[in-house]
Amino acid sequence: MWRWHELLPVLNEENQVFLGEGDTPLLFLPRLEKELRLSNLYVKDESSNPTGTFKARGLAAAISKAKELGVEKVIIPTAGNAGGAMAAYAARAGIKAHIFMPKDTPYANIEESRMAGAEVVLVDGLISDAAGMAGEKARAEGWFDVSTFKEPYRVEGKKVMGYELAEAFEWSLPDVIIYPTGGGTGLVGMWKAFAELETLGWLENKKRPRMVAVQADGCAPVVKAFEKSATFCDFWTNAHTMASGLRVPKSFADNLILQDIYDSEGTAIAVSDAAILESQKQLACMEGIFAAPEGAATLAALKELVRQGWVHPEERIILFNTGSGLKYLDHPG
């Protein structure tokens, strides 16, 4: 299960270095701030979660609830990290796990899933193909499907990221959140968290962040829909990107993702694989953060948003690094 983290400001003599002591620290980015001429730039680093990514948050909640309800076997289609997280928590809960994932999923995801005892089926295709196979097996054999947005508890786990941001900033919210968006559970979950915090009366003011959905230009259904002011996404054909977590041709909850972006007065932006690789190296060289490609995509997007003048120098901006780059070492640039 997740834990609340007390994320209090910690400073050194030269500059602000990081917030707090939790498992998922909120880090200042002083060198990148200077490079981009910003004054309040942070990264929410989810790479220190169990199994190395933010997927542990949603699956911790989903598997915990499944165990409580007496579920004995769970199934999931995955681009990689969600499968590894499900396998780990299912192992701890004593629940059988079955995973469908594309054949070109990073090897670390395949091996961690198998190591935790899950049955892994490698699919010739994309996560959409894996989802079809998982759904068919779930219906035929009575497996409980924990696919993105097919059950409510993964969102409940992911929304805690929103609570943590509010707590870290003493119950106010940042101005801009830049989030890598495949299935979109985290974006939707955080927006839900902000609404709940406002209802509880815990926030210092009602100003909410502008939400930015970041996708790869080889698979950008949310961006395409946003540019047309649509309320749903068309299926993206020939999806391709080195950021496997962004290779989602159509999210099951596309309408929720788009509505949250519109409600927040946010935007959606696509970046190239070349820009992702460049930003991944920049984060490592300038701030010592070896980000997953999906996390590095948020920096690539920020640079474009700065160029466009969409963000302002004084705004409090949060990048999300959703996982460790160590899980992608078999995908050299």
N, C-alpha and C positions, 0 to 999 in steps of 0.2 A: 504494500500500500504506500501511497505518497505520504509525505510529512509536510506540515507547515514549516517554513524556514523563516527565521528571524533575520531579515536582510537589512542590517544597519550600516550606515556609511563608515568606511574605514579609509583613512587617508595616510599617505606617507609624506615625508617632508618636501618632496619635489612636486608631486601631483596626486590627483585622485586616481587610485589604482583599481579598487574593486569595492563592491558592496557585499558585505556579509560573509557568512561561513557556511551556507547551506550546500546541499548536494548539487544544486543548479544555480551557480552564482550569477549575479548581474554585474557585469564587468564594465568599467569605464574604458574608453578607447582613446587615450590622450593623443597618440601619434596620428591616428586616422582623423581625429577631430581637427588637428592642425592642418593635415593634408587637404581635407575637404572644406576647411574654413567653417567648421561648425563648433558649437560650444557645449552641447549636451548630448553626446553620442554614447550609447551603451550597446552591449550585446547580452542577451539572455542566453546563457550557455547551457544547453540541455544535454551536452555530451557526457556529463558525469552521472546521468541516471543509470540505474541497472540496465544492462544490455547496451549501454552506450548511446541511447537516443531518446527523444521525447516520446516515442511510442510506448515506453514503459509506463507512462502516466495513464494513458487510456486503458491499456490492457491490464494494469494492476486493478483498476476499478472494475472492469468488465469480468475478469476471472474471479475476483473476490465475490462479486455478486452471483456469478454462476455457481460457485461453490456453495454459497449460502442457500441458493434455490435448489440445490440437489442435482445440478447438471453433471453428467458423468463424462461427456465427450464434447469437444469443441472443435470448430473448423474455421479456417480463414483463408481467403486469397490475399496475397501480399506482394508488394514490390520488393520486400526484403525485411526491413526492420520491424514491422508489425508482427511478422511471423516469428522472428527471434524472441521478441518480447512475450508473445502469447505462449510460446513453447516453454520459456523459463517460468512464467507464473503458473502455467498448467502443471508443470513438473512439481512445483512447490505445493500446489493444491491437491495433487494426486488425481488429476483429470487427464484423460487421454486427449492428445492433440493431433490434428491432421492439417497439413498446410499445402496449398497450391501456390507455386511461385514460378515466374518466368525462368527459362533456362539460363539467361544471361544475368540473373540476379547476382550481386557481389558474393563471392565465395564465403566470406565471413558470415553472411546471413544464412546461407545454406548449412554451413557446418555448425553454427551455434544452435540452430533449430534441431538438427539431428542429434547433436550432443545432449540436448535436453530431453531426448526421447520422443520427439515428435516424428510422425510419419510424413515425409516430405515428397511431394510429387512435383517434378520440374516440367513446366508447360512450354510447348512450342508456341510462343505468342506473348501477349501483353497481360497486364493485370486484369484487364477486362475479360480475356479468355480464361484466366485462372478463376475469376469470379463466377463465370458461367458454370465451370466444372464443380467448384465448391458448392454452389447453390443446388446443383443437381444432386450431388452426393448427400447434402444435408437433408433434402426433401425425401430422398429414397431410403436413407438409413437412420434418420433421426438424430443427426449431429446438430448441436446448437451453433448457429452461425453468428460469429462475432465480427462480420464484415463492417467496414466503415458505414456508420449510420443505419445499420440493420438492427441494432439494439441501442438502448439509450445510455449505457454506462460509460462507454469510451469518451463521450462528450463530457460527462461528469468528471472524469479523471483529468481530461485536458483543460477544463475550465479553471483548475487550480492555478495554472500559469497566470491567469488574469488576477486572481486573488493575490498572488505573490507580488506582481507588479504594483498593485495598489498598496500593499503593505510596505514594500520597499521604498515607495515615494510618500510615505506617511499619509496614506489615504487620499492622495490625488492620483491622477492618471497621466501617462505620457501624452505628448501631442500626436505622435506618429508611431505606429507599429508596422514594421515591414516583415512579412511572414511568407515563407515558402509554401505554396499551396498546391497540393496534389488532391488528396481526398477532402481536405479542408476542415477536419475535425477540430483542430486547434483554433483556427480563426473563428469558427462558429462558437466553440466552447468559451473562448475569452469574451466574445461579445455578450454571451449569456451571463458570464460572471459579472461583467460591468453593470448589466441591468439588475442583477440580484443585489449587488453592493449598493446601488442607488436606492433600491426598494428598502433595504435594511437601514438606510440612513448612515452608512459608514463612510461615505465619500465626502471630502471637504467641499467639492463643488460638482456640478452635474456635467461638466465638460468631458466628452469622451474622445478617445484617440481616433484619428483618421486611419483606417485599416488599409494596408497595401498588400494585395495578393501578388506574389511573385511566381512566375512560371518560366519554363524554358521555351525558347522560340520554336523548338521542334515539337512541342506539345503544350499549347496555350489555349485550351478551350474557354477558360474563364476570361482571359484577356480579350479574346475575339468576341465573346458575348457582351462583355462590359463596353467595348468600343461601339457596339450596336445598341446599347441601352436595353439589352434583352433581359428576360427574367429566367432564362434557362440556357444551357450550353448545348451546342451540337456536338456529336461524337467526333473527336479529332482523329482523322485517318492518318496512317503512316507515322504514328507517334514515335519520336526518337529524341533522346538526350542522354548524356552521360550521368545526369542526376536521376538515378532510378526512382527516387521517391516522387519526382515531378512527372514521371511518365504515366500519367493517369488520363486516358482519353476523354473520360466524362465522369465526374463525381456523382454519386448517388444523390447528394444533397446540393446540387449546383444552384438551385433556387435560393437556398438558405445562404450560401456563400455570397451570391450576387446581392441579395437583399441587405446583408450586413455591410457590404462595401458601400452600397448606395446610402444606407442609413447613416453611415459614419462620414459621408462625404469623402470617401477614400478613392482609391484607384487600383487598377490592375496593370501589371507591366511584365513584358517578356524580355528575357536576356539570353544571349547566345552561350553555347558551351565554352567558347573561347573566353568570353567575359567572366564566366564562372571560374574557370581555371586560373585566370589572371587574379581574380579577387581572392581565391583560395590561397594562392601564394602570398598575396599582399597581407591578408589577415595573419598568416603565419610569420612572415618576415617582420611586420611592423608591430604586431601585438602578441605574438607567441601562441596564437590559437590555430590549431590544425582542424579546421571546420570540415564537416561533410559538404559535398558539392551543393546540396540543397541550402545549407546555411550560408555558404559563400555566395550563392545567388542573391541573397538579400543585400550584400554589399555592392554587388554589380548593379542591382536595381537602384540603390541609394545614389550611386554616382550619377546615374542617368537622371534621377529626380532632382539632384542638386543642379545639374546642367540645365534642366528645364525651368528651374526656379520654383518647383512645386513644394519643396521644403525650404524653410527659412533658417538662417544661421543660429538663431537663439532657441529654436524649438527643441524639446526633449524627444529624442528619436531612439527607438529600440529596434535593433536587429535581432532576429532569432537564428541562432545556430542550433539546428535540430539534432545534430549528432556528431560523432567523432569521425574525422577523416581517416582514422586507422581502419575503419570498416570497409574502405574502398580501395585498398592497396592493390587489388588485382585489376583495377581499371586505370592504368597509367594514362596520363595526358599526352 
